[in-house]
Amino acid sequence: MSAALEVVAAGLGVSLQDAGRHGHRSIGVPLSGALDPVFLAAANGLAGNPPDTAGLEVLLAGPCLKALAGPLRIALAGEIGAQVLTASGIRRAVAAWSTATLHAGDLLLIGSPRGVGYVALAGGLLTAVQLGSRSTYLRAGLCPLPGVLPCAPFDGDPGVERRAAGPLAHDTGPIRAMAGPQIDHFGTASIETFFGETFTVTRQRDRMGLRLAGPRLAHNARGADIVSDGVTPGAVQVPADGHPIVLLADCQTVGGYPKIATVIRADLPRLAHLQSGETLRFRLVDAAEAAAARREQASRLDSWLAALRAWRPGGGMDPAELDAASLLAANLAGTAVRGDETEFEA
């Protein structure tokens, strides 16, 4: 029998996401997909999956899931934790950036993330594919979260888990963006304001986009309307009120507001982690810097994935994964002391 998870409680802001629904924007179907594809790739890496395998995205409050059949392996990525309540009544914590194995009857209680978190399952979620993707897009009723999540049974050693040496971090500093494509609808003062002043994330934010508060960006004589043209995640629209809207994964396919800039792909995931009331600044970059940022991001992810280690809960690392670097990094002496310390010594 295939493994499966029953959704006991759906949580808030929980959806199925993969790489998105490519190739259908011409008929008005948004891209969708993970708000943070880097963290989804990290969760999938922990679970042993290809990076774009469908997983659960958690925005507000995590779900409660019950293993109907197993074993199955889950992995967490992001600032999110979970607890497993076994069928025999034992409760154990699951830390972020690590895995856990569930058996039939076990409950998985996923917490609330800071920003966005991801739950991957080894072998992936085997929900129905619609228009080439398993990504949830509720506005069109595509791939809503079902009551039972079919998935592949875990065929590895259930006593060996995987964890990261540390969290996977995004870049810091201003959000990088390229100019336009309708930057000619704004005067020099508005352009300097956009790329020089601080903006605040408002409560008007979801998977479609986030609205920013801050200094008003005045349009020039060309006005605040254009003939509707294509938009993409990362586009920064500025309506007549002068307050920018940054479009995200579920954004519409066309729009009639001028776009002062477009956030580069490497920095788009950072926007998913911003909370209402937090501030951000933008920095103007060109195509060469945007491409370099993508390469650096991919290299950082590869290095993080290469550093993943197997371990046995309560029993240290799996012997098959031991190497010189792992041994040198481990505290093999435990709590041993010299014998000449004073009681006040650290």
SULKAMO-V647304 format. One record per backbone hydrogen bond with DSSP energy under -1.0 kcal/mol. CO is the residue of the C=O (numbers start at 0). NH is the residue of the N-H. E is the energy in kcal/mol with one decimal. If there is no record, write none. Layout:
BEGIN
((CO & NH & E) (CO & NH & E))
END
This chain:
BEGIN
((2 & 150 & -2.4) (3 & 67 & -2.4) (3 & 68 & -1.1) (4 & 148 & -3.8) (5 & 7 & -1.2) (5 & 65 & -2.5) (8 & 63 & -2.3) (11 & 59 & -1.7) (11 & 60 & -2.0) (12 & 58 & -1.5) (14 & 56 & -3.0) (15 & 135 & -3.4) (16 & 54 & -2.4) (17 & 33 & -2.2) (19 & 21 & -1.1) (23 & 26 & -1.3) (23 & 28 & -2.0) (24 & 27 & -1.8) (30 & 20 & -3.7) (35 & 39 & -1.9) (36 & 40 & -2.1) (37 & 41 & -1.8) (38 & 42 & -2.5) (39 & 43 & -2.5) (40 & 44 & -2.3) (41 & 45 & -2.2) (42 & 46 & -1.8) (43 & 48 & -3.4) (49 & 52 & -1.7) (53 & 124 & -1.0) (54 & 16 & -2.5) (55 & 118 & -2.3) (56 & 14 & -2.0) (57 & 116 & -2.3) (60 & 11 & -2.4) (62 & 109 & -2.3) (63 & 7 & -2.0) (63 & 8 & -1.7) (64 & 107 & -3.6) (65 & 5 & -3.2) (66 & 104 & -3.5) (68 & 3 & -1.3) (70 & 153 & -2.9) (71 & 101 & -3.2) (72 & 121 & -2.5) (73 & 99 & -2.0) (74 & 119 & -2.4) (76 & 117 & -2.6) (77 & 79 & -2.0) (78 & 113 & -1.5) (80 & 110 & -2.9) (81 & 93 & -3.1) (82 & 108 & -3.2) (83 & 91 & -2.4) (84 & 106 & -2.9) (85 & 88 & -2.2) (89 & 85 & -3.2) (91 & 83 & -3.1) (93 & 81 & -2.0) (96 & 163 & -2.1) (97 & 75 & -2.3) (99 & 73 & -2.8) (101 & 71 & -2.1) (102 & 105 & -2.6) (105 & 66 & -2.8) (106 & 84 & -2.6) (107 & 64 & -2.8) (108 & 82 & -2.2) (116 & 57 & -2.8) (117 & 76 & -2.0) (118 & 55 & -2.9) (119 & 74 & -2.2) (120 & 123 & -3.1) (123 & 151 & -1.0) (132 & 129 & -2.8) (136 & 139 & -1.3) (136 & 141 & -2.3) (141 & 136 & -2.6) (146 & 6 & -3.0) (148 & 4 & -2.1) (149 & 125 & -3.3) (156 & 159 & -1.8) (160 & 310 & -2.6) (161 & 98 & -1.7) (162 & 308 & -2.5) (174 & 282 & -2.4) (175 & 263 & -2.2) (176 & 284 & -2.3) (177 & 261 & -2.3) (181 & 184 & -1.9) (182 & 185 & -1.6) (184 & 219 & -2.4) (186 & 190 & -2.1) (187 & 191 & -2.6) (188 & 192 & -2.1) (189 & 193 & -2.6) (190 & 194 & -2.1) (192 & 196 & -2.6) (198 & 279 & -2.3) (199 & 212 & -3.0) (200 & 276 & -3.3) (202 & 204 & -1.7) (203 & 210 & -2.3) (206 & 249 & -2.4) (207 & 247 & -2.5) (208 & 205 & -2.4) (209 & 245 & -2.7) (210 & 201 & -2.2) (212 & 199 & -3.1) (219 & 222 & -2.1) (228 & 254 & -2.3) (231 & 234 & -2.4) (233 & 262 & -3.1) (234 & 246 & -2.7) (235 & 259 & -1.6) (236 & 244 & -2.7) (238 & 241 & -2.1) (241 & 216 & -2.5) (243 & 211 & -2.8) (244 & 236 & -2.3) (245 & 209 & -2.3) (246 & 233 & -2.7) (247 & 250 & -2.1) (248 & 31 & -2.2) (252 & 230 & -2.0) (254 & 228 & -2.1) (255 & 225 & -2.1) (257 & 237 & -2.2) (258 & 181 & -2.2) (259 & 179 & -2.2) (260 & 235 & -2.7) (261 & 177 & -2.8) (263 & 266 & -1.1) (263 & 267 & -1.0) (267 & 270 & -1.1) (269 & 272 & -1.2) (270 & 273 & -1.1) (274 & 277 & -2.4) (277 & 200 & -3.0) (279 & 198 & -2.8) (280 & 174 & -3.2) (282 & 176 & -2.6) (285 & 289 & -2.1) (286 & 290 & -2.4) (287 & 291 & -2.2) (288 & 292 & -2.2) (289 & 293 & -1.7) (290 & 294 & -2.1) (291 & 295 & -2.4) (292 & 296 & -2.3) (293 & 297 & -2.3) (294 & 298 & -2.3) (295 & 299 & -2.3) (296 & 300 & -2.1) (297 & 301 & -2.4) (298 & 302 & -2.3) (299 & 303 & -2.2) (300 & 304 & -2.7) (301 & 305 & -2.2) (304 & 307 & -1.4) (308 & 162 & -2.4) (310 & 160 & -3.2) (311 & 314 & -3.6) (315 & 311 & -4.8) (317 & 320 & -2.2) (318 & 321 & -1.2) (322 & 326 & -2.3) (323 & 327 & -2.5) (324 & 328 & -1.6) (329 & 331 & -1.4) (330 & 333 & -1.4) (332 & 335 & -1.7) (341 & 344 & -1.4))
END
